[in-house]
């Protein structure tokens, strides 16, 4: 089975627009059909689309592309936990916009 690339986009409310994130993911090479979108808060990782992507779709060797690290969560502890989970499962994570110090 080939390794695949998936994208994840999240906005905090239904009124917000995820187009900027989707454009960046597609520009990177993610197929539009492989982008999962959630429209809910990033206060934790219990989001329907994200959990489906994490538990049902992503496999060892796949790549998850996100525009910004805070799309995973707003909580640093959650982000660390999620990145460790992906590493343990052999899933690569590509963050398109990494803040420069």
Secondary structure, 3 states (H helix, E strand, C coil): CCCCEEEEEEECCCCCCCHHHHHHHHHHCCCHHHEEEEECCCCCCCCHHHHHHHHHHCCCCCEEEEEEHHHCCCCHHHHHHHHHHHHHHCCEEEEEECCCC
